[in-house]
Amino acid sequence: MLTITGLYTCFYLLGVASSSTLTAPPLSALVVTFENVYDMSLLANTLSDQGIDTTLIIPTFAAGDIYNKLIDVEVLQVNIDNQAHGDKFALHACETFLRDSEILKKVWEFKPTFTIFPALRHDGCLIPFAKHIESIPIIWIQNSDEELYAFECTGVALPVHNGGIWSRLLTSFSGRSIFLAAKNGYLAPVLQLGNKYLQDVSIDLEHLYSDVRLVFWGGDTILRSDFASLTELLVGVGCHHCRGAHPLSEKLQKSLVEYRLGTIVVLLEERYETLVQELAKKLPQGREGQAVIWKSKSAPTDAASENLFIDDNVDRQDLIGYSRTRVVLSHCSDTEFLEAAFHRTPLICLPRDAYEALNTARAIELGFARSIETTNDHASAMEIAQIVHEIHETMGYHESARKVSVAIRDRLNPPSDRLVYWLRYIARTKGDTEKFHKPKSQARTLSEDIQFFVGVLVGLIFGIICTGSAVVARYLITASKVQTAKGRYTQ
């Protein structure tokens, strides 16, 4: 009898434990991206490093762009034609992905707890797919356009406009136009593809985001802060992969340490080969000079300077955080910006687009960067060499970089911890009907009410003035006609 009672008690406690929201179930994540492969592969590596079983799905043509130090991440490749661009490419990528029976079979066997993907040009395809495989959809947003689009779709935040009225109107119209363009050019046709290949799932445009509860923001308030969050389920995880620098290989370390003025790190593409070679020649040479380490797949040439070293296998953070690194030459994308800020390394920015131009302006505002204009991917090596010399001789850049680094590091919990915490929370509360952190569907602020009443008052005053002016004008015209008529009668 005692044995039966003990077994009954054990089964009861086991049932209570399994039903508790504090129990952490085993987690697995599927990361899918058809664009921005490098950044999403960094996310996959962070998830794997935190003990989450992770699979990454990418296009075949972008296989060379993934993070080259992935640990325990299974990479699946979809054979997608990269001839198209924009919405056409996204539609083709979605259809190719949904038709790939081998990939779908592996995903079914994997049974991911979460499916993580970018918002723009991915949501209409992968939200229904996540529902089809009974996975939790999680949105990832990176640049300004994705932020405006995701906020419009999910309502997790309100954009904050700090310019004049025309600037605010332009930003509002820009966000709305991004959403409408995606709705007409991508969402409507891709949902039809979903209904064709995922017949057990029926999602219309109005309820597309009804199952999306968690949004990861790949930026940081150090980088930009132009929105107000309406829920804790908008989680900032920028620099989630940032860590201390590991020692360089013995051969590379021995080569770089010979140059007493430090090292210049270059993170540019192969098409900047001429610029990098000229820059290396313009810098001080010999043991009293500076070394240039270029992370690139380009093969060194006989004409290359002795102080130029090319290595593609070294981790980018190990170069940026290297103790003898004096400055980093890059495009200043979001990830490069945050890595340099984390490792307190000054930047020289060569922006390629509007997003990187905004990052460059922000880095200059924080005092640890300089910029240089490029014309058709060409820049002046002499000008860059002069900027390198100025940054090396001016302690203000390094001190500003140190302050920014402290601001990123000195926080209650790192981004990787926030990432894992909210994933576990969403997994534990998957079946809950109460959505405690759900944002208000129609958020309004006091300033909007004040603007409404000010608009009514201004309209009222303007209406009174216009009405009074019309009455006075009519009176003057009538009086003029009467006077004219009297003059004729007198004559």
VEXVEXKOL-961696 format. One record per residue (C-alpha): x, y, z; residue number from 1; residue in one letter. Coordinates in steps of 0.05 Angstrom, whole numbers, plus 32768, in hexadecimal, padded with zeros to 4 digits. Layout:
% residues N
<<X, Y, Z>, NUM, 'A'>
...
END
This chain:
% residues 491
<<8000, 8000, 8000>, 1, 'M'>
<<8039, 802F, 8012>, 2, 'L'>
<<805B, 801F, 7FCF>, 3, 'T'>
<<801B, 802F, 7FA8>, 4, 'I'>
<<8012, 8071, 7FCE>, 5, 'T'>
<<805B, 8084, 7FC0>, 6, 'G'>
<<8053, 8075, 7F75>, 7, 'L'>
<<8013, 809D, 7F72>, 8, 'Y'>
<<8034, 80D8, 7F94>, 9, 'T'>
<<806F, 80D5, 7F63>, 10, 'C'>
<<8041, 80D4, 7F26>, 11, 'F'>
<<8019, 810E, 7F42>, 12, 'Y'>
<<8057, 8138, 7F4F>, 13, 'L'>
<<8071, 8127, 7F09>, 14, 'L'>
<<802F, 813F, 7EEA>, 15, 'G'>
<<8031, 8180, 7F12>, 16, 'V'>
<<8079, 818C, 7EFC>, 17, 'A'>
<<806B, 817E, 7EB3>, 18, 'S'>
<<8030, 81AE, 7EB3>, 19, 'S'>
<<8054, 81E6, 7ED7>, 20, 'S'>
<<8067, 8224, 7EB0>, 21, 'T'>
<<80AA, 8225, 7ED5>, 22, 'L'>
<<80BF, 81E4, 7EB4>, 23, 'T'>
<<80F1, 81F1, 7E7C>, 24, 'A'>
<<80E2, 81C2, 7E41>, 25, 'P'>
<<811B, 81B0, 7E11>, 26, 'P'>
<<8121, 81E6, 7DDC>, 27, 'L'>
<<8131, 81E3, 7D92>, 28, 'S'>
<<8133, 821B, 7D60>, 29, 'A'>
<<812D, 8220, 7D15>, 30, 'L'>
<<814D, 825F, 7CF8>, 31, 'V'>
<<8137, 826E, 7CB0>, 32, 'V'>
<<8151, 82A7, 7C86>, 33, 'T'>
<<8156, 82B6, 7C3C>, 34, 'F'>
<<817B, 82F8, 7C48>, 35, 'E'>
<<81AE, 8312, 7C7B>, 36, 'N'>
<<81CB, 82CD, 7C82>, 37, 'V'>
<<8207, 82E1, 7CAC>, 38, 'Y'>
<<81DF, 8304, 7CE3>, 39, 'D'>
<<81AD, 82CC, 7CE8>, 40, 'M'>
<<81E5, 8298, 7CEB>, 41, 'S'>
<<8201, 82BF, 7D26>, 42, 'L'>
<<81BD, 82B8, 7D47>, 43, 'L'>
<<81BC, 826D, 7D3A>, 44, 'A'>
<<8201, 8266, 7D58>, 45, 'N'>
<<81EC, 828C, 7D96>, 46, 'T'>
<<81AF, 825F, 7D9F>, 47, 'L'>
<<81DA, 8221, 7D98>, 48, 'S'>
<<820D, 823D, 7DC8>, 49, 'D'>
<<81D5, 8247, 7DFB>, 50, 'Q'>
<<81C2, 81FD, 7DF7>, 51, 'G'>
<<8189, 8202, 7DC6>, 52, 'I'>
<<8188, 81CF, 7D8E>, 53, 'D'>
<<818C, 81FA, 7D50>, 54, 'T'>
<<8183, 81F1, 7D05>, 55, 'T'>
<<8191, 8228, 7CD2>, 56, 'L'>
<<8171, 822A, 7C8D>, 57, 'I'>
<<8192, 8257, 7C59>, 58, 'I'>
<<8195, 825E, 7C0D>, 59, 'P'>
<<81CC, 8236, 7BEA>, 60, 'T'>
<<81EA, 8273, 7BC9>, 61, 'F'>
<<81F6, 8293, 7C0D>, 62, 'A'>
<<8219, 8257, 7C2D>, 63, 'A'>
<<825B, 827D, 7C2C>, 64, 'G'>
<<823D, 82B7, 7C54>, 65, 'D'>
<<822E, 8291, 7C94>, 66, 'I'>
<<8256, 829A, 7CD4>, 67, 'Y'>
<<8292, 826E, 7CCC>, 68, 'N'>
<<8297, 8258, 7D14>, 69, 'K'>
<<8253, 8237, 7D1C>, 70, 'L'>
<<8250, 8204, 7D55>, 71, 'I'>
<<821D, 81CB, 7D55>, 72, 'D'>
<<81EF, 81EE, 7D23>, 73, 'V'>
<<81D2, 81C3, 7CEB>, 74, 'E'>
<<81D0, 81EB, 7CAB>, 75, 'V'>
<<819D, 81D9, 7C75>, 76, 'L'>
<<81A1, 81FA, 7C31>, 77, 'Q'>
<<8168, 820A, 7C02>, 78, 'V'>
<<817A, 820F, 7BB8>, 79, 'N'>
<<815E, 8254, 7BA9>, 80, 'I'>
<<816B, 827C, 7B69>, 81, 'D'>
<<8188, 82C0, 7B7C>, 82, 'N'>
<<817A, 82E3, 7B3A>, 83, 'Q'>
<<813B, 8306, 7B53>, 84, 'A'>
<<813A, 833D, 7B88>, 85, 'H'>
<<810A, 8359, 7BBC>, 86, 'G'>
<<80C4, 833C, 7BBE>, 87, 'D'>
<<80CF, 8310, 7B81>, 88, 'K'>
<<810A, 82EF, 7BA2>, 89, 'F'>
<<80E3, 82E6, 7BE3>, 90, 'A'>
<<80A9, 82C4, 7BBF>, 91, 'L'>
<<80D8, 8297, 7B98>, 92, 'H'>
<<80FE, 8285, 7BD8>, 93, 'A'>
<<80BE, 8274, 7BFD>, 94, 'C'>
<<80A3, 8248, 7BC6>, 95, 'E'>
<<80E6, 8224, 7BBE>, 96, 'T'>
<<80EA, 8219, 7C0A>, 97, 'F'>
<<80A3, 81FE, 7C0F>, 98, 'L'>
<<80AF, 81CE, 7BD4>, 99, 'R'>
<<80EF, 81B2, 7BF0>, 100, 'D'>
<<80D5, 8170, 7C0C>, 101, 'S'>
<<8119, 815B, 7C28>, 102, 'E'>
<<811F, 819B, 7C51>, 103, 'I'>
<<80D7, 8196, 7C69>, 104, 'L'>
<<80E2, 814D, 7C7E>, 105, 'K'>
<<811F, 8160, 7CA8>, 106, 'K'>
<<80F9, 819A, 7CC8>, 107, 'V'>
<<80BF, 816B, 7CDA>, 108, 'W'>
<<80F1, 813B, 7CFA>, 109, 'E'>
<<8113, 8175, 7D1F>, 110, 'F'>
<<80D1, 818F, 7D3B>, 111, 'K'>
<<80EB, 81D4, 7D4F>, 112, 'P'>
<<80CE, 81F7, 7D8B>, 113, 'T'>
<<80D9, 823B, 7D6A>, 114, 'F'>
<<80DF, 8253, 7D22>, 115, 'T'>
<<8106, 8294, 7D1F>, 116, 'I'>
<<8109, 82BE, 7CE0>, 117, 'F'>
<<810D, 8307, 7CC8>, 118, 'P'>
<<80CD, 832E, 7CC3>, 119, 'A'>
<<80D2, 8350, 7C7F>, 120, 'L'>
<<80C8, 8322, 7C43>, 121, 'R'>
<<80C7, 82E3, 7C6F>, 122, 'H'>
<<8089, 82E8, 7C9B>, 123, 'D'>
<<8054, 82D7, 7C68>, 124, 'G'>
<<8078, 8296, 7C58>, 125, 'C'>
<<8093, 8280, 7C9B>, 126, 'L'>
<<805B, 8291, 7CCB>, 127, 'I'>
<<802B, 8260, 7CA9>, 128, 'P'>
<<8065, 822E, 7CA4>, 129, 'F'>
<<8072, 8234, 7CEF>, 130, 'A'>
<<8029, 8226, 7CFC>, 131, 'K'>
<<802C, 81EB, 7CCD>, 132, 'H'>
<<8065, 81CA, 7CF4>, 133, 'I'>
<<8046, 81DF, 7D37>, 134, 'E'>
<<8080, 820D, 7D48>, 135, 'S'>
<<8080, 8251, 7D6A>, 136, 'I'>
<<808E, 8289, 7D38>, 137, 'P'>
<<80C0, 82BE, 7D4F>, 138, 'I'>
<<80CF, 82FD, 7D28>, 139, 'I'>
<<8116, 831A, 7D20>, 140, 'W'>
<<811E, 8363, 7D0C>, 141, 'I'>
<<815F, 8386, 7CFB>, 142, 'Q'>
<<8160, 83C6, 7CD2>, 143, 'N'>
<<8132, 8404, 7CD4>, 144, 'S'>
<<8103, 83EC, 7C9C>, 145, 'D'>
<<80F9, 83A9, 7CBF>, 146, 'E'>
<<80EB, 83CD, 7D00>, 147, 'E'>
<<80B5, 83FA, 7CE1>, 148, 'L'>
<<8096, 83BE, 7CBD>, 149, 'Y'>
<<8096, 8391, 7CFB>, 150, 'A'>
<<8079, 83C8, 7D27>, 151, 'F'>
<<8041, 83D3, 7CF5>, 152, 'E'>
<<8031, 8389, 7CF3>, 153, 'C'>
<<8039, 8376, 7D3C>, 154, 'T'>
<<802B, 83B6, 7D63>, 155, 'G'>
<<8064, 83A7, 7D94>, 156, 'V'>
<<8080, 83ED, 7D90>, 157, 'A'>
<<8072, 8434, 7D79>, 158, 'L'>
<<80A4, 8459, 7D4D>, 159, 'P'>
<<80BE, 8499, 7D6E>, 160, 'V'>
<<80C8, 84D5, 7D41>, 161, 'H'>
<<80F6, 850C, 7D5A>, 162, 'N'>
<<80FA, 8538, 7D1C>, 163, 'G'>
<<80CC, 856E, 7D02>, 164, 'G'>
<<8086, 8564, 7CE8>, 165, 'I'>
<<809C, 8555, 7CA1>, 166, 'W'>
<<80D1, 8524, 7CBA>, 167, 'S'>
<<809C, 8500, 7CE4>, 168, 'R'>
<<806B, 84FE, 7CAB>, 169, 'L'>
<<80A1, 84E2, 7C7C>, 170, 'L'>
<<80B4, 84AC, 7CAE>, 171, 'T'>
<<806B, 8499, 7CBA>, 172, 'S'>
<<805E, 8495, 7C6F>, 173, 'F'>
<<809E, 846D, 7C66>, 174, 'S'>
<<808A, 8439, 7C99>, 175, 'G'>
<<8044, 8434, 7C7C>, 176, 'R'>
<<805E, 842E, 7C35>, 177, 'S'>
<<808E, 83F6, 7C49>, 178, 'I'>
<<8053, 83CF, 7C66>, 179, 'F'>
<<8025, 83DC, 7C2A>, 180, 'L'>
<<805C, 83C9, 7BF9>, 181, 'A'>
<<8068, 8388, 7C1E>, 182, 'A'>
<<801E, 837B, 7C24>, 183, 'K'>
<<8010, 8384, 7BDA>, 184, 'N'>
<<8051, 8368, 7BBD>, 185, 'G'>
<<8060, 832F, 7BEC>, 186, 'Y'>
<<802D, 831E, 7C22>, 187, 'L'>
<<7FF0, 8314, 7BF6>, 188, 'A'>
<<8011, 82E5, 7BC3>, 189, 'P'>
<<803B, 82C0, 7BF6>, 190, 'V'>
<<7FFE, 82AF, 7C20>, 191, 'L'>
<<7FE0, 828F, 7BE2>, 192, 'Q'>
<<801F, 8265, 7BDC>, 193, 'L'>
<<8016, 8251, 7C25>, 194, 'G'>
<<7FCF, 823B, 7C18>, 195, 'N'>
<<7FE8, 8212, 7BDD>, 196, 'K'>
<<8020, 81ED, 7C00>, 197, 'Y'>
<<8007, 81EF, 7C49>, 198, 'L'>
<<7FBF, 81D9, 7C40>, 199, 'Q'>
<<7FB4, 81CB, 7C8A>, 200, 'D'>
<<7FC2, 8214, 7C9C>, 201, 'V'>
<<7F94, 824D, 7C8B>, 202, 'S'>
<<7FAD, 8292, 7C9D>, 203, 'I'>
<<7F94, 82D3, 7C80>, 204, 'D'>
<<7FB9, 8315, 7C7E>, 205, 'L'>
<<7F92, 8334, 7CB7>, 206, 'E'>
<<7FA3, 82FC, 7CE9>, 207, 'H'>
<<7FE9, 82ED, 7CCF>, 208, 'L'>
<<800B, 8304, 7D0F>, 209, 'Y'>
<<7FD8, 82E9, 7D40>, 210, 'S'>
<<8007, 82B1, 7D58>, 211, 'D'>
<<8046, 82DD, 7D5B>, 212, 'V'>
<<8056, 82ED, 7DA3>, 213, 'R'>
<<80A1, 82FA, 7DA4>, 214, 'L'>
<<80CA, 832C, 7D7B>, 215, 'V'>
<<8116, 832E, 7D7E>, 216, 'F'>
<<8136, 8371, 7D6E>, 217, 'W'>
<<817D, 8367, 7D53>, 218, 'G'>
<<8191, 83AF, 7D64>, 219, 'G'>
<<81A3, 83D4, 7DA4>, 220, 'D'>
<<8191, 8417, 7DC3>, 221, 'T'>
<<81DA, 842A, 7DBB>, 222, 'I'>
<<81D0, 8423, 7D70>, 223, 'L'>
<<818C, 8445, 7D6B>, 224, 'R'>
<<814E, 8450, 7D96>, 225, 'S'>
<<8117, 846B, 7D6A>, 226, 'D'>
<<80DB, 8444, 7D85>, 227, 'F'>
<<80B6, 8439, 7DC6>, 228, 'A'>
<<80A9, 83F0, 7DD9>, 229, 'S'>
<<8062, 83DE, 7DEE>, 230, 'L'>
<<8072, 8398, 7E09>, 231, 'T'>
<<80AA, 8370, 7E28>, 232, 'E'>
<<80A3, 833F, 7DEE>, 233, 'L'>
<<80CC, 836F, 7DC2>, 234, 'L'>
<<8110, 8357, 7DD9>, 235, 'V'>
<<8150, 837C, 7DC7>, 236, 'G'>
<<8186, 8348, 7DBA>, 237, 'V'>
<<81B9, 8370, 7D92>, 238, 'G'>
<<8200, 8359, 7D9E>, 239, 'C'>
<<81E6, 8316, 7DB8>, 240, 'H'>
<<8224, 82F5, 7D9C>, 241, 'H'>
<<8256, 8327, 7DB8>, 242, 'C'>
<<828D, 8308, 7DE3>, 243, 'R'>
<<82D4, 8314, 7DF8>, 244, 'G'>
<<8309, 830D, 7DC3>, 245, 'A'>
<<832D, 82CA, 7DBE>, 246, 'H'>
<<8378, 82C7, 7DB0>, 247, 'P'>
<<838C, 82C8, 7D67>, 248, 'L'>
<<83B0, 828F, 7D46>, 249, 'S'>
<<83FA, 828B, 7D59>, 250, 'E'>
<<8410, 829A, 7D11>, 251, 'K'>
<<83E3, 82D7, 7D09>, 252, 'L'>
<<83F3, 82F0, 7D4F>, 253, 'Q'>
<<843E, 82EC, 7D41>, 254, 'K'>
<<8436, 8312, 7D00>, 255, 'S'>
<<840C, 834A, 7D1C>, 256, 'L'>
<<8433, 8356, 7D5C>, 257, 'V'>
<<8470, 836B, 7D35>, 258, 'E'>
<<844F, 83AD, 7D21>, 259, 'Y'>
<<8454, 83DB, 7D5D>, 260, 'R'>
<<841F, 840E, 7D48>, 261, 'L'>
<<83E8, 83DA, 7D4B>, 262, 'G'>
<<83B8, 83BA, 7D1A>, 263, 'T'>
<<8383, 83D4, 7CEB>, 264, 'I'>
<<8349, 83A3, 7CE0>, 265, 'V'>
<<8325, 83A4, 7C9D>, 266, 'V'>
<<82E0, 8385, 7C95>, 267, 'L'>
<<82D2, 8396, 7C4C>, 268, 'L'>
<<82BF, 836A, 7C11>, 269, 'E'>
<<82EE, 8350, 7BDB>, 270, 'E'>
<<82DD, 8389, 7BAB>, 271, 'R'>
<<8303, 83B8, 7BD9>, 272, 'Y'>
<<8344, 8392, 7BCE>, 273, 'E'>
<<8367, 83CC, 7BAB>, 274, 'T'>
<<8353, 83FC, 7BE3>, 275, 'L'>
<<836D, 83CD, 7C19>, 276, 'V'>
<<83B0, 83C2, 7BF6>, 277, 'Q'>
<<83BA, 840D, 7BEB>, 278, 'E'>
<<83A7, 841B, 7C34>, 279, 'L'>
<<83DB, 83E9, 7C4D>, 280, 'A'>
<<8410, 840C, 7C23>, 281, 'K'>
<<83FC, 8452, 7C3D>, 282, 'K'>
<<8403, 843E, 7C86>, 283, 'L'>
<<8446, 843F, 7CAB>, 284, 'P'>
<<8471, 8404, 7C96>, 285, 'Q'>
<<84A3, 83D8, 7CBB>, 286, 'G'>
<<84A6, 83C5, 7D04>, 287, 'R'>
<<8493, 840C, 7D18>, 288, 'E'>
<<8456, 840B, 7CEB>, 289, 'G'>
<<840F, 83EF, 7CEB>, 290, 'Q'>
<<83F4, 83AC, 7CD3>, 291, 'A'>
<<83B4, 83A3, 7CAB>, 292, 'V'>
<<838C, 8363, 7CB5>, 293, 'I'>
<<8355, 8359, 7C81>, 294, 'W'>
<<8320, 8324, 7C8E>, 295, 'K'>
<<8315, 830D, 7C47>, 296, 'S'>
<<8316, 82D2, 7C19>, 297, 'K'>
<<8343, 82F6, 7BE8>, 298, 'S'>
<<8386, 82D6, 7BDB>, 299, 'A'>
<<83C4, 8301, 7BEA>, 300, 'P'>
<<83E9, 831A, 7BAD>, 301, 'T'>
<<8434, 8325, 7BA2>, 302, 'D'>
<<8428, 8370, 7B9E>, 303, 'A'>
<<8409, 8373, 7BE3>, 304, 'A'>
<<842D, 8399, 7C1A>, 305, 'S'>
<<8452, 8373, 7C50>, 306, 'E'>
<<8425, 8391, 7C86>, 307, 'N'>
<<83E6, 8375, 7C66>, 308, 'L'>
<<83CB, 8333, 7C80>, 309, 'F'>
<<838E, 830F, 7C64>, 310, 'I'>
<<8368, 82DB, 7C8C>, 311, 'D'>
<<8321, 82C1, 7C84>, 312, 'D'>
<<8320, 828D, 7CBB>, 313, 'N'>
<<832B, 82BC, 7CF6>, 314, 'V'>
<<82ED, 82D1, 7D1C>, 315, 'D'>
<<82D8, 8319, 7D11>, 316, 'R'>
<<82D0, 8328, 7D5B>, 317, 'Q'>
<<8316, 830D, 7D69>, 318, 'D'>
<<8332, 8341, 7D39>, 319, 'L'>
<<8307, 837A, 7D52>, 320, 'I'>
<<8315, 836A, 7D9B>, 321, 'G'>
<<8360, 835C, 7D8F>, 322, 'Y'>
<<8387, 8385, 7DC2>, 323, 'S'>
<<83B3, 83A6, 7D8C>, 324, 'R'>
<<8379, 83B9, 7D5E>, 325, 'T'>
<<8378, 8405, 7D56>, 326, 'R'>
<<833E, 840F, 7D25>, 327, 'V'>
<<830C, 83E6, 7CFC>, 328, 'V'>
<<82FC, 83F7, 7CB4>, 329, 'L'>
<<82B6, 83DE, 7CA2>, 330, 'S'>
<<8273, 83F0, 7C85>, 331, 'H'>
<<8256, 83F9, 7CCB>, 332, 'C'>
<<821B, 83C9, 7CC5>, 333, 'S'>
<<81F3, 83BD, 7D05>, 334, 'D'>
<<821C, 8381, 7D1A>, 335, 'T'>
<<825F, 83A0, 7D0A>, 336, 'E'>
<<824B, 83DF, 7D2F>, 337, 'F'>
<<8238, 83B9, 7D6E>, 338, 'L'>
<<8275, 838C, 7D6C>, 339, 'E'>
<<82A4, 83C7, 7D67>, 340, 'A'>
<<827E, 83EB, 7D9E>, 341, 'A'>
<<8281, 83AE, 7DCB>, 342, 'F'>
<<82CC, 83A7, 7DC2>, 343, 'H'>
<<82D8, 83F3, 7DC8>, 344, 'R'>
<<82F9, 83F8, 7D84>, 345, 'T'>
<<82F3, 8438, 7D5A>, 346, 'P'>
<<82D4, 8433, 7D15>, 347, 'L'>
<<82DF, 844F, 7CCF>, 348, 'I'>
<<829E, 8446, 7CAA>, 349, 'C'>
<<8292, 843E, 7C5F>, 350, 'L'>
<<8245, 843B, 7C5D>, 351, 'P'>
<<8225, 8419, 7C21>, 352, 'R'>
<<81DC, 842B, 7C2D>, 353, 'D'>
<<81AD, 8457, 7C57>, 354, 'A'>
<<81AD, 8426, 7C92>, 355, 'Y'>
<<81F9, 8426, 7C98>, 356, 'E'>
<<81FA, 8471, 7C8E>, 357, 'A'>
<<81CD, 8478, 7CCC>, 358, 'L'>
<<81FB, 8449, 7CF3>, 359, 'N'>
<<8237, 8473, 7CDD>, 360, 'T'>
<<8216, 84B3, 7CF4>, 361, 'A'>
<<8206, 8492, 7D37>, 362, 'R'>
<<824D, 8479, 7D41>, 363, 'A'>
<<8268, 84BF, 7D31>, 364, 'I'>
<<8236, 84DD, 7D62>, 365, 'E'>
<<8250, 84AE, 7D98>, 366, 'L'>
<<8297, 84C5, 7D88>, 367, 'G'>
<<82BA, 8484, 7D75>, 368, 'F'>
<<82B6, 8485, 7D29>, 369, 'A'>
<<82C7, 84AA, 7CE9>, 370, 'R'>
<<82A8, 84A2, 7CA5>, 371, 'S'>
<<82C1, 84A6, 7C5E>, 372, 'I'>
<<8299, 84AE, 7C1E>, 373, 'E'>
<<829F, 8479, 7BE7>, 374, 'T'>
<<8292, 8483, 7B9D>, 375, 'T'>
<<8281, 8443, 7B77>, 376, 'N'>
<<82A1, 841B, 7BB0>, 377, 'D'>
<<82E1, 8444, 7BAB>, 378, 'H'>
<<82FF, 846C, 7BE3>, 379, 'A'>
<<8340, 8491, 7BEE>, 380, 'S'>
<<8375, 8466, 7C10>, 381, 'A'>
<<839C, 84A5, 7C22>, 382, 'M'>
<<835F, 84C3, 7C45>, 383, 'E'>
<<8353, 8483, 7C6B>, 384, 'I'>
<<839C, 8480, 7C80>, 385, 'A'>
<<8397, 84C8, 7C9A>, 386, 'Q'>
<<8358, 84B6, 7CC2>, 387, 'I'>
<<837B, 8479, 7CDF>, 388, 'V'>
<<83B5, 84A5, 7CF5>, 389, 'H'>
<<8385, 84D7, 7D15>, 390, 'E'>
<<835F, 84A1, 7D3B>, 391, 'I'>
<<83A0, 8481, 7D52>, 392, 'H'>
<<83BA, 84C3, 7D6C>, 393, 'E'>
<<8379, 84DC, 7D8C>, 394, 'T'>
<<8365, 84BC, 7DCE>, 395, 'M'>
<<831F, 84D8, 7DC9>, 396, 'G'>
<<8308, 84A2, 7D98>, 397, 'Y'>
<<8321, 846A, 7DC5>, 398, 'H'>
<<8303, 848A, 7E03>, 399, 'E'>
<<82BF, 8492, 7DE1>, 400, 'S'>
<<82C3, 8449, 7DCA>, 401, 'A'>
<<82D2, 8433, 7E11>, 402, 'R'>
<<8295, 8458, 7E2C>, 403, 'K'>
<<8268, 8438, 7DF7>, 404, 'V'>
<<8284, 83F4, 7E08>, 405, 'S'>
<<8276, 83FE, 7E52>, 406, 'V'>
<<822E, 8413, 7E41>, 407, 'A'>
<<8224, 83D2, 7E1B>, 408, 'I'>
<<8246, 83A4, 7E4D>, 409, 'R'>
<<822D, 83C3, 7E8D>, 410, 'D'>
<<81E6, 83A9, 7E8C>, 411, 'R'>
<<81BB, 837E, 7EB9>, 412, 'L'>
<<81BC, 8343, 7E8A>, 413, 'N'>
<<81DD, 8337, 7E47>, 414, 'P'>
<<81B5, 8330, 7E06>, 415, 'P'>
<<81C2, 82E5, 7E02>, 416, 'S'>
<<81A1, 82DB, 7E46>, 417, 'D'>
<<8164, 8304, 7E31>, 418, 'R'>
<<8160, 82DB, 7DF1>, 419, 'L'>
<<815E, 8298, 7E16>, 420, 'V'>
<<8131, 82B1, 7E4E>, 421, 'Y'>
<<80F9, 82C8, 7E20>, 422, 'W'>
<<80FE, 828B, 7DF4>, 423, 'L'>
<<80F4, 825F, 7E32>, 424, 'R'>
<<80BB, 828B, 7E49>, 425, 'Y'>
<<8097, 8286, 7E07>, 426, 'I'>
<<80A1, 823A, 7E06>, 427, 'A'>
<<8086, 8233, 7E4D>, 428, 'R'>
<<8048, 825E, 7E40>, 429, 'T'>
<<8039, 8245, 7DFA>, 430, 'K'>
<<7FF4, 822A, 7E0C>, 431, 'G'>
<<7FDF, 8263, 7E39>, 432, 'D'>
<<7FA0, 8289, 7E24>, 433, 'T'>
<<7FB3, 82C6, 7E4D>, 434, 'E'>
<<7FE5, 82F1, 7E27>, 435, 'K'>
<<8002, 831A, 7E60>, 436, 'F'>
<<8034, 833F, 7E35>, 437, 'H'>
<<8008, 834B, 7DF8>, 438, 'K'>
<<800E, 8394, 7DE0>, 439, 'P'>
<<7FD1, 83C0, 7DD9>, 440, 'K'>
<<7FB3, 83BA, 7D94>, 441, 'S'>
<<7FA3, 8405, 7D91>, 442, 'Q'>
<<7FD9, 842B, 7DB7>, 443, 'A'>
<<7FCF, 8475, 7DC0>, 444, 'R'>
<<7FF7, 84AA, 7DE5>, 445, 'T'>
<<7FE5, 84EB, 7E08>, 446, 'L'>
<<800B, 8513, 7DD4>, 447, 'S'>
<<7FDC, 84F8, 7D9E>, 448, 'E'>
<<7FA0, 8511, 7DC6>, 449, 'D'>
<<7FC1, 8555, 7DCF>, 450, 'I'>
<<7FD2, 8559, 7D85>, 451, 'Q'>
<<7F89, 8548, 7D76>, 452, 'F'>
<<7F6D, 8580, 7DA0>, 453, 'F'>
<<7FA2, 85B0, 7D87>, 454, 'V'>
<<7F8E, 859D, 7D40>, 455, 'G'>
<<7F45, 85A9, 7D50>, 456, 'V'>
<<7F55, 85ED, 7D6F>, 457, 'L'>
<<7F81, 8602, 7D35>, 458, 'V'>
<<7F4B, 85EB, 7D04>, 459, 'G'>
<<7F16, 8611, 7D2A>, 460, 'L'>
<<7F3F, 8651, 7D2A>, 461, 'I'>
<<7F50, 8648, 7CE1>, 462, 'F'>
<<7F06, 863C, 7CD1>, 463, 'G'>
<<7EF1, 867B, 7CF7>, 464, 'I'>
<<7F26, 86A5, 7CD3>, 465, 'I'>
<<7F12, 8689, 7C8F>, 466, 'C'>
<<7EC8, 8693, 7C9D>, 467, 'T'>
<<7ED3, 86DA, 7CB7>, 468, 'G'>
<<7EFE, 86EB, 7C7B>, 469, 'S'>
<<7EC9, 86D0, 7C4C>, 470, 'A'>
<<7E92, 86F9, 7C6E>, 471, 'V'>
<<7EBC, 8739, 7C6C>, 472, 'V'>
<<7ECF, 872E, 7C24>, 473, 'A'>
<<7E86, 8722, 7C11>, 474, 'R'>
<<7E72, 8762, 7C36>, 475, 'Y'>
<<7EA8, 878B, 7C13>, 476, 'L'>
<<7E94, 8770, 7BCF>, 477, 'I'>
<<7E4A, 877E, 7BDC>, 478, 'T'>
<<7E59, 87C4, 7BF6>, 479, 'A'>
<<7E83, 87D2, 7BB8>, 480, 'S'>
<<7E4B, 87BC, 7B8A>, 481, 'K'>
<<7E18, 87E7, 7BAF>, 482, 'V'>
<<7E46, 8824, 7BAC>, 483, 'Q'>
<<7E50, 8819, 7B61>, 484, 'T'>
<<7E04, 8813, 7B57>, 485, 'A'>
<<7DF8, 8854, 7B7E>, 486, 'K'>
<<7E2C, 8879, 7B54>, 487, 'G'>
<<7E09, 8864, 7B13>, 488, 'R'>
<<7DC5, 8879, 7B2F>, 489, 'Y'>
<<7DE0, 88BE, 7B42>, 490, 'T'>
<<7DFC, 88C9, 7AFD>, 491, 'Q'>
END
